[in-house]
Amino acid sequence: MAIDREVYPASVRGYYGLPIDSDGLSNLKSEADKLTAAQNILTSEADRVAAGGAPMVNPSAAGVEAGLNQFKTLQQTQSQLK
């Protein structure tokens, strides 16, 4: 959405494993898809900012990391209960 608002250029999509020439979003149907998308944000955000981009703010990379850690904790608890 930030690309649509012209906060970031479309070229930043490449940092996150998304096609630059498409405005589609990540496939987030499965848990694995969600984990991959979150991990792509965490591993790519620092590279994008180092290349001169403004940090994400809604959500921030730290917010994504907190959500990912919470998800992993809940996933581990559920796995242990099974």
Secondary structure, DSSP 8 states (H G I E B T S, - for coil): -TTTTTSS-GGGGGGGT--TT-------SSHHHHHHHHHHHHHHHHHHHHTT-----TT-HHHHHHHHHHHHHHHHHHHHH-
